[in-house]
Amino acid sequence: MTETLSDTIGNPNAAANTVDLHNPDSVIRYLAVRWDGDKIRGMKWTYLNGEKASVGGADDVDYTLTSYNFAPREYLKEMLLHDSGYGYGSFRQIVINSIIPGTPPQPESFTAGPGGFDNEIAPQVYGRFLTGFKVGINADNFINSCAVYTNDTYPA
């Protein structure tokens, strides 16, 4: 298994603290993203092994929640991470395109966060599995910056 960390989108220098949560021995099976009009406020996820993690304002119920359940062995095809000129250059949007193996393979997509962006990164994720995030959290409890962990192996 080889776990890698992507480049960072957003402004880690504006963060009050950094949270680094990943599990190289499992994969994320459920991802929920809480967002408002110009940034991602928080995220929470559940691993295949049942472990749960949460960052930022994931439970701020006054904001939009977008979630996704990954199918068994569903792998990443492409991921785009966007930032915003608002909120100190904060993390704005995550776009995941994935493939559910089968005959024929089934493409899936997930987008969370407001449209429009200032900068974009496209981590090299093809054929990999999502294992966690490294995020900078603002003093106001939203996400200033984000990098993603992926692994090349699905757990047995």
HUNOR-V450985 format. One record per residue. N is the residue number from 1. PSI is psi in radians with two decimals (none if undefined). OMEGA is omega in radians with two decimals (none if undefined). D_LAST is the distance of its C-alpha to the last C-alpha in whole Angstrom. Layout:
BEGIN
N&PSI&OMEGA&D_LAST, N&PSI&OMEGA&D_LAST
END
This chain:
BEGIN
1&2.36&3.08&11, 2&1.92&3.09&15, 3&2.38&3.11&16, 4&2.73&3.08&19, 5&2.27&-3.14&22, 6&3.03&2.92&24, 7&2.91&-3.10&28, 8&2.41&2.99&30, 9&2.63&3.14&32, 10&-2.82&-3.03&34, 11&1.58&-3.13&36, 12&-0.38&-3.14&35, 13&-0.33&3.13&38, 14&-0.05&-3.09&39, 15&2.50&3.05&36, 16&-0.53&3.06&37, 17&2.88&3.13&34, 18&2.36&3.10&31, 19&2.21&-3.07&27, 20&1.70&-3.07&24, 21&2.02&3.11&21, 22&2.76&3.13&18, 23&1.78&-3.11&14, 24&-0.19&-3.12&13, 25&0.06&3.12&9, 26&-3.12&3.08&9, 27&2.72&3.10&11, 28&2.22&3.10&14, 29&-0.34&3.12&14, 30&2.29&3.12&18, 31&2.28&3.09&21, 32&2.31&-3.09&24, 33&2.20&3.12&27, 34&2.25&-3.07&31, 35&2.80&3.10&34, 36&-2.71&-3.03&37, 37&-0.28&-3.11&40, 38&0.05&-3.10&39, 39&2.88&2.99&36, 40&2.20&-3.08&33, 41&-0.65&-3.10&33, 42&2.93&3.11&30, 43&2.64&2.97&26, 44&2.69&-3.09&24, 45&2.80&3.09&20, 46&2.35&3.11&17, 47&2.85&3.08&14, 48&-0.58&-3.13&11, 49&0.06&3.11&11, 50&-0.22&3.10&15, 51&2.50&3.14&16, 52&2.65&3.10&19, 53&2.73&-3.11&21, 54&2.47&3.09&25, 55&2.59&3.07&27, 56&-2.58&-3.08&31, 57&0.85&-3.11&32, 58&-0.49&-3.10&29, 59&0.30&3.09&31, 60&1.55&-2.95&35, 61&-0.17&3.13&35, 62&0.03&-3.08&39, 63&2.82&-3.11&37, 64&2.42&3.07&34, 65&2.20&3.06&31, 66&2.29&-3.08&29, 67&2.86&-3.11&25, 68&2.41&3.03&22, 69&2.09&3.09&19, 70&2.39&3.07&16, 71&2.79&3.07&15, 72&2.31&3.11&11, 73&0.16&3.07&10, 74&2.22&-3.08&14, 75&2.77&-3.10&15, 76&2.42&3.03&18, 77&-0.80&-3.10&21, 78&2.58&3.04&24, 79&2.38&3.06&24, 80&2.32&3.08&28, 81&2.26&-3.08&29, 82&2.62&3.01&33, 83&3.10&-3.00&35, 84&2.61&3.00&38, 85&-0.25&3.11&42, 86&2.91&3.07&42, 87&0.70&3.11&41, 88&0.56&-3.14&41, 89&0.66&-2.99&39, 90&2.95&3.07&36, 91&2.17&-3.00&33, 92&-0.71&-3.00&34, 93&2.55&3.01&31, 94&2.33&3.10&28, 95&2.18&3.12&27, 96&2.18&2.97&24, 97&2.30&-3.02&23, 98&3.03&-3.14&20, 99&2.26&2.96&19, 100&2.06&-3.11&17, 101&2.61&3.12&16, 102&-3.04&3.12&18, 103&1.81&-0.07&22, 104&2.84&3.04&23, 105&2.51&-3.08&21, 106&2.03&3.09&22, 107&2.51&3.09&23, 108&2.81&3.07&23, 109&2.66&-3.12&25, 110&2.24&3.08&25, 111&2.28&3.09&28, 112&2.37&-3.12&29, 113&2.79&-3.10&32, 114&2.66&3.11&36, 115&2.98&-3.11&37, 116&2.59&3.14&39, 117&2.87&3.08&38, 118&-0.75&3.14&40, 119&2.71&-3.12&37, 120&2.45&2.92&34, 121&2.63&3.14&31, 122&1.52&-3.14&28, 123&2.60&3.10&25, 124&1.72&-3.02&23, 125&-0.03&-3.01&20, 126&2.22&3.11&20, 127&0.09&-3.07&16, 128&3.03&-3.10&15, 129&2.46&-3.10&13, 130&2.23&-3.09&15, 131&-0.10&3.09&15, 132&-3.01&-3.06&18, 133&2.64&2.94&22, 134&2.01&-3.03&25, 135&2.60&2.98&28, 136&2.23&-3.10&32, 137&2.20&3.11&33, 138&2.77&3.09&37, 139&-0.44&3.10&39, 140&0.21&3.02&40, 141&0.52&2.95&36, 142&2.96&-3.04&35, 143&2.07&3.08&32, 144&-0.64&-3.07&34, 145&2.75&-3.10&32, 146&2.39&2.93&28, 147&2.68&-3.09&26, 148&2.51&3.01&22, 149&2.39&3.03&19, 150&2.78&-3.14&16, 151&2.62&-3.12&13, 152&0.00&-3.06&13, 153&2.34&3.04&9, 154&2.36&-3.09&7, 155&2.58&-3.13&4, 156&none&none&0
END
